[in-house]
Amino acid sequence: MSEVVVTVRGESEARVRAEEAAVRVTVSTDGPSRGPVIEGAQVRASSVQDGLVAHLRSGEVSEWSSARVSVWSDRPWNSDGAQLPLVHHASVELSATFTDAGALSWWLGDVTESDDVQVIAVEWRLSPATRVRVESDVAAAAVHVAVERAGAYASALGLASVSPVEIADAGLLGARPEPTAPLSARFAAASDSSGPSFSLQPPEIVVRSVVEGRFRAE
């Protein structure tokens, strides 16, 4: 036995505490008159924006926007099947990226005291620089695992050395690529009666890499 091609898989993962939270909220108003409804949504959204600007100046928010505005009307029905007068609705969607979980907790607790503000989503994530660094480190570690695994196979076959032939993300060396989810996170929230309405703890982001490699063992 002079030469054997060994195909192996290497996996690695890291858990890193989330550094940012992307939050989306909507300010919604409704009523019988279109003008006051729109004005009310604008006034309430302006108040929410003022809070975001304050957090931006203090460095607790890295960016924010309010690019989405919706206005519509409908005629609801009562329990007797009669159509009621026209009701107008207006909503403004705002988004922001918080870099401080404590500031996010207090801000959410403040804005959601009003019934016209609803939280759509909070998405925890790593900063772009950290994500690139961690993904690079995890990918390198996965390749190292593949090399060690190939070496173990070669040693079991009585062969002395291995040299790489191909290295690729999982599935690229085969006919059926596997879907990968390199980043995953969950939203954790808990009530705290002694502080804000929300007490948020940044979760750990799981960064995972799976590679496949072919090695020539001699």
N, C-alpha and C positions, 0 to 999 in steps of 0.2 A: 504494500500500500504506500505509494509515493506521494499522492496528492488527493485531497478531498475538499469539496466545496461545502461549507457549513453555512446554513441560513438560520439566523437567530433573531430574537426580538429583545429590545431593551426598554425598560420603563423607568421613569423617575417622576417624582412629584414633590412640590414644596407647598407649604401653607404659610401665607403671609397676611398679616392683619390689614384689613381694608383701610385705605387712606382717604378716600373720597366717597361722598354720597350724592348721587344725582337725584334730585327730588322734583316732582311735578305736582302742582296743585291747580285747582280751578276755582275761580270766583264766579258764582252764579246768582242771578237775581231774576225775579219774575213779578208780573203784576198786570193790571188791566190797561195801563197806558205805556206805549212804546218808549216815548221820550224819557220819562222818569226811570224806567227799567234800565235803559242803556246808561243813563247818567249815574244811577246807583251802582252799576257794575264797574264803571270807570272810577268812581270815587273809592270804592272798596279795593279795587285792584291797585290804585295809586297808593293806598295805605300799605298794602302788602309789599309793593315795590320799594317804598321808603325803607322798610325793614331790611330788605335785601341789599339796598345801597349801603345802609349802615354796616351790615356784616361784610360787604365787599371792602369798604374802607378800613375795617379792622383786620382784614386778612383772613376772615373765617369763611368767606365765599370767594371762589376764584372766578366765577362768571355767572350771569343770570340773563334771562330773556323773557319777553312776553309777546311772542310773535303770533299767537293764535287767538282770534276773537270770533265768536259765533253769536248771531242774533236770529231768532226764529219766533214764529207764532203758531198757536194751535187753538182749537175749540174743544175743550174737554166735555165729557158726558157725565151726567149725574146718575145716581142709582136707579132713577125712574126712566132712563133712556132718553132724556131730553138733553139737547146740546146746549152747553153753557156759553156765556159771552167769551169773546176772544181773549186769550191770555198770551202775553208777550214774555219772551225769555231772552236773556243775554248772559254770555259767559266769556271769561278771559282765562286763558291757560298760561301759567307762569312756570318756568323751570329755573333751577339753580344748582350749582355744584358746590356743596359744602366740604370744607377740608377740616372741620372740627365737629365731632359728634355731639359735644355738649351744646355748642351754639345751634346745631340743627334741632336738638331736642327742645331747647327753649323757644326757638322760632316756630316750630310746629305747634307747640303747646299754646303759643300766643295767637297764631293766625286761626287755629281751629276752634277757638273759643266762640267764634261766630259761625252760625249755621250756614252762611253762604259761602264758606270756604271748605273744600273737600280735598283730601290728599289722594292723588291718583296712584302714585308709585314712589318708592324709594329704592334706588339701585346702588348697591355698594360696589366699589371697584378700586383698583390700584391706580396710582398716578401713571401717566404714560411712560415716564422715565423708569419707574420701578417695574412696570409690566415688561418692558423690553429687556431690562437687566435680568429679571427672574426667569422669563421665558428662555433667554439665552443660556443661563446657568442650568436650568432643568433639562434643556435639550442636550447640552454637553454631557450632563450626568447620565442621561439615557444612552447616549452613544458609548460612554465608558462601560455601562452595564453590558451592552451588547458585545463589546470587545472582550470583556472578562468571560462572558458566557461562551463565546466562540473559542476562547483559549481553553476553557474547561472541557469542551467537547473534543478539541484537538488532543489535549492531554490524555483523555480517556481512550482515544484511538491510538495512543502511542506516537503521536506526531509532535514535533518540537516547536513549531512556530505557526502563526497565522498572519495573513496580510489582507487588508480590506479590498473587496472587489466592488461592492455597491452598498451605499447607506441611503435610506429614504425614510420619510414619515410612514407610519403604519398604513398598510394597504396599498402603497404605491408600487411595491415590488410584486404584488399579486394582481389578480384580475378584478377583485371587488374591494375598492377603497372603503375603509371604515370611517364613519363620521366621528369626529373628535370634538370635545368641548374643553379646550385648554383652561378656560376660566369658569369658575362657578362660585356663586355666593348666595347667601340667604339673608332675608331682612328680619332682624330681631328687634322686637319692641316690647317693653314691659311698663306697666303703670308704676308711678312713684308719687304717692300722695304728698310727700314732703317737698317736691320740686315741681318741674314742669309736667304737663300732661303726658309727655312722651319721655321715656328714658331709653336712649338708643345706645347699644354697644356694638361697635364695628365688628362684623364677623371675620373669620379667616377666609381668604380667597384661596382656592385650591388651583394651583397651576400644575398641569400634568403634561408629560411628553412621552410618546411611544414611538420608537423607531424600529425599523427592520434593516438587517444588514446581511450581506453575503461575504464570507471570508474564505480565502484559500488557505487550507491547512496543509503543511508539509512536514 
